[in-house]
Amino acid sequence: MKSIPNEPIRLLLIDDEDAFVRVLTKRMAKRHIDVTPAFSGTEALQRMRRADFDVAMLDLKMEGMDGIEVLKILKKMVPQLPVIMLTGHGCHVSAQDAIANGAFDYLSKPYDFEDLLHKIREAHQSGKDAL
């Protein structure tokens, strides 16, 4: 979780919606955020074993392992990693469960892109402050 000030934020984006991930990856690359996509919880955990990330963004509802399960494992692997939960299902109870399990924050889909960028930068700063 070490980053040099001029280096891009390293974001692990975990979501099983292929089109969403691809569009978001392109938009973030233009804003100095290096996105590594993972299309399942299992893929995300494999990527975590091979690389360091500054922030993770995780969909709450996915096939196989759901977001809460993945969150719990991520927080065991790298406790200081800030994780932003995304939900397209408007379920605030699940979002509160995510916060209780160590998520930095959550956003509901659809979200404002600028709000998302702000949240990622805020999470990145909190991760740096935790070191």
NORDAFEN-V738891 format. One record per pair of residues at least 4 apart in sequence whose ideal C-beta (glycine too) atoms are under 8 Angstrom apart, sorted by the first residue. I is the first residue (numbers start at 1). J is the second residue. D is the distance in whole Angstrom. If there is no record, write none. Layout:
# NORDAFEN-V738891
i->I j->J d->D
i->I j->J d->D
This chain:
# NORDAFEN-V738891
i->1 j->52 d->6
i->1 j->53 d->7
i->1 j->54 d->6
i->1 j->78 d->7
i->1 j->80 d->6
i->1 j->81 d->7
i->1 j->127 d->6
i->1 j->128 d->8
i->1 j->131 d->7
i->2 j->52 d->7
i->2 j->131 d->8
i->3 j->7 d->5
i->3 j->9 d->7
i->3 j->10 d->7
i->3 j->54 d->6
i->3 j->124 d->8
i->3 j->128 d->7
i->8 j->32 d->5
i->8 j->33 d->6
i->8 j->34 d->4
i->9 j->32 d->7
i->9 j->33 d->5
i->9 j->34 d->7
i->9 j->54 d->5
i->9 j->55 d->6
i->9 j->120 d->6
i->9 j->121 d->7
i->9 j->124 d->5
i->10 j->34 d->5
i->10 j->36 d->7
i->10 j->51 d->7
i->10 j->52 d->7
i->10 j->53 d->5
i->10 j->54 d->5
i->10 j->55 d->8
i->11 j->28 d->7
i->11 j->33 d->5
i->11 j->34 d->7
i->11 j->35 d->5
i->11 j->36 d->7
i->11 j->53 d->7
i->11 j->54 d->7
i->11 j->55 d->5
i->11 j->56 d->7
i->11 j->57 d->6
i->11 j->120 d->6
i->12 j->36 d->5
i->12 j->38 d->6
i->12 j->44 d->6
i->12 j->47 d->6
i->12 j->48 d->7
i->12 j->53 d->4
i->12 j->55 d->7
i->12 j->56 d->4
i->12 j->57 d->7
i->13 j->21 d->6
i->13 j->24 d->6
i->13 j->25 d->7
i->13 j->35 d->5
i->13 j->36 d->7
i->13 j->37 d->5
i->13 j->38 d->7
i->13 j->56 d->8
i->13 j->57 d->5
i->14 j->38 d->5
i->14 j->39 d->8
i->14 j->40 d->8
i->14 j->41 d->7
i->14 j->43 d->8
i->14 j->44 d->4
i->14 j->56 d->7
i->14 j->57 d->7
i->14 j->58 d->5
i->14 j->59 d->6
i->14 j->62 d->8
i->14 j->67 d->8
i->14 j->70 d->6
i->15 j->20 d->6
i->15 j->21 d->5
i->15 j->37 d->8
i->15 j->39 d->7
i->15 j->57 d->8
i->15 j->58 d->8
i->15 j->59 d->4
i->15 j->62 d->7
i->15 j->86 d->7
i->16 j->39 d->6
i->16 j->40 d->6
i->16 j->59 d->7
i->16 j->62 d->4
i->16 j->63 d->6
i->17 j->21 d->6
i->17 j->59 d->7
i->18 j->22 d->6
i->18 j->39 d->7
i->19 j->23 d->6
i->20 j->24 d->6
i->21 j->25 d->6
i->21 j->37 d->5
i->21 j->39 d->7
i->22 j->26 d->7
i->22 j->37 d->8
i->23 j->27 d->6
i->24 j->28 d->6
i->24 j->35 d->7
i->25 j->29 d->6
i->25 j->35 d->4
i->25 j->37 d->6
i->26 j->30 d->7
i->27 j->31 d->7
i->27 j->113 d->7
i->28 j->33 d->4
i->28 j->35 d->5
i->28 j->117 d->8
i->28 j->120 d->8
i->29 j->33 d->7
i->29 j->34 d->7
i->29 j->35 d->7
i->31 j->117 d->6
i->33 j->117 d->8
i->33 j->120 d->7
i->36 j->47 d->6
i->36 j->51 d->7
i->36 j->53 d->7
i->38 j->43 d->4
i->38 j->44 d->4
i->38 j->46 d->8
i->38 j->47 d->5
i->39 j->43 d->6
i->40 j->44 d->7
i->40 j->62 d->7
i->40 j->63 d->7
i->40 j->64 d->6
i->40 j->65 d->7
i->41 j->45 d->7
i->41 j->62 d->6
i->41 j->64 d->6
i->41 j->65 d->3
i->41 j->66 d->8
i->41 j->67 d->8
i->41 j->69 d->6
i->41 j->70 d->4
i->41 j->73 d->8
i->42 j->46 d->7
i->42 j->64 d->7
i->42 j->65 d->7
i->43 j->47 d->6
i->44 j->48 d->6
i->44 j->56 d->8
i->44 j->58 d->7
i->44 j->70 d->6
i->44 j->74 d->7
i->45 j->49 d->7
i->45 j->70 d->7
i->45 j->73 d->6
i->45 j->74 d->8
i->45 j->77 d->8
i->46 j->50 d->7
i->47 j->51 d->6
i->48 j->53 d->7
i->48 j->74 d->7
i->48 j->77 d->6
i->48 j->78 d->7
i->49 j->77 d->8
i->53 j->78 d->8
i->53 j->81 d->7
i->54 j->82 d->8
i->54 j->124 d->5
i->54 j->127 d->6
i->54 j->128 d->8
i->55 j->81 d->7
i->55 j->82 d->5
i->55 j->83 d->8
i->55 j->84 d->7
i->55 j->104 d->8
i->55 j->120 d->6
i->55 j->123 d->5
i->55 j->124 d->5
i->55 j->127 d->7
i->56 j->74 d->6
i->56 j->81 d->6
i->56 j->82 d->7
i->56 j->83 d->5
i->56 j->84 d->7
i->57 j->83 d->8
i->57 j->84 d->5
i->57 j->85 d->8
i->57 j->86 d->6
i->57 j->120 d->7
i->58 j->67 d->5
i->58 j->70 d->6
i->58 j->71 d->6
i->58 j->74 d->8
i->58 j->83 d->6
i->58 j->84 d->7
i->58 j->85 d->6
i->58 j->86 d->7
i->58 j->103 d->8
i->59 j->67 d->6
i->59 j->85 d->8
i->59 j->86 d->5
i->59 j->87 d->7
i->59 j->88 d->8
i->60 j->66 d->7
i->60 j->67 d->4
i->60 j->68 d->7
i->60 j->85 d->5
i->60 j->86 d->7
i->60 j->87 d->4
i->60 j->88 d->8
i->60 j->89 d->7
i->60 j->91 d->7
i->60 j->94 d->6
i->60 j->95 d->7
i->60 j->98 d->7
i->60 j->106 d->8
i->61 j->66 d->6
i->61 j->67 d->7
i->61 j->87 d->7
i->61 j->88 d->7
i->61 j->89 d->6
i->62 j->66 d->6
i->62 j->67 d->6
i->62 j->70 d->8
i->65 j->69 d->5
i->65 j->70 d->5
i->66 j->70 d->7
i->67 j->71 d->6
i->67 j->85 d->6
i->67 j->87 d->8
i->67 j->98 d->7
i->68 j->72 d->7
i->68 j->94 d->7
i->68 j->97 d->6
i->68 j->98 d->6
i->68 j->101 d->6
i->69 j->73 d->7
i->70 j->74 d->6
i->71 j->75 d->6
i->71 j->83 d->6
i->71 j->85 d->7
i->71 j->98 d->6
i->71 j->101 d->5
i->71 j->102 d->7
i->71 j->103 d->6
i->72 j->76 d->7
i->72 j->101 d->6
i->72 j->102 d->8
i->73 j->77 d->6
i->74 j->78 d->7
i->74 j->81 d->6
i->74 j->83 d->6
i->75 j->79 d->6
i->75 j->81 d->7
i->75 j->83 d->7
i->75 j->101 d->7
i->75 j->102 d->4
i->77 j->81 d->8
i->79 j->102 d->8
i->80 j->127 d->6
i->80 j->130 d->4
i->80 j->131 d->7
i->81 j->127 d->7
i->82 j->104 d->4
i->82 j->123 d->4
i->82 j->124 d->7
i->82 j->126 d->5
i->82 j->127 d->5
i->83 j->98 d->8
i->83 j->102 d->7
i->83 j->103 d->5
i->83 j->104 d->6
i->83 j->123 d->8
i->84 j->103 d->7
i->84 j->104 d->6
i->84 j->105 d->6
i->84 j->106 d->7
i->84 j->107 d->7
i->84 j->119 d->6
i->84 j->120 d->7
i->84 j->123 d->6
i->85 j->95 d->6
i->85 j->98 d->4
i->85 j->99 d->8
i->85 j->103 d->5
i->85 j->105 d->7
i->85 j->106 d->4
i->85 j->107 d->8
i->86 j->106 d->7
i->86 j->107 d->6
i->86 j->108 d->8
i->86 j->109 d->6
i->86 j->111 d->8
i->87 j->91 d->6
i->87 j->94 d->6
i->87 j->95 d->6
i->87 j->106 d->6
i->87 j->107 d->8
i->87 j->108 d->6
i->87 j->109 d->7
i->88 j->108 d->7
i->88 j->109 d->4
i->88 j->110 d->8
i->89 j->94 d->7
i->90 j->108 d->6
i->91 j->95 d->7
i->92 j->96 d->6
i->93 j->97 d->7
i->94 j->98 d->7
i->95 j->99 d->7
i->95 j->106 d->4
i->95 j->108 d->8
i->96 j->100 d->6
i->97 j->101 d->6
i->98 j->103 d->4
i->98 j->106 d->6
i->99 j->103 d->5
i->99 j->105 d->7
i->99 j->106 d->7
i->104 j->123 d->5
i->104 j->126 d->6
i->105 j->119 d->6
i->105 j->122 d->8
i->105 j->123 d->7
i->107 j->111 d->5
i->107 j->115 d->7
i->107 j->116 d->6
i->107 j->119 d->6
i->111 j->115 d->6
i->111 j->116 d->5
i->112 j->116 d->7
i->113 j->117 d->6
i->114 j->118 d->6
i->115 j->119 d->6
i->116 j->120 d->6
i->117 j->121 d->6
i->118 j->122 d->6
i->119 j->123 d->6
i->120 j->124 d->6
i->121 j->125 d->6
i->122 j->126 d->7
i->123 j->127 d->6
i->124 j->128 d->7
i->125 j->129 d->6
i->126 j->130 d->6
i->127 j->131 d->7
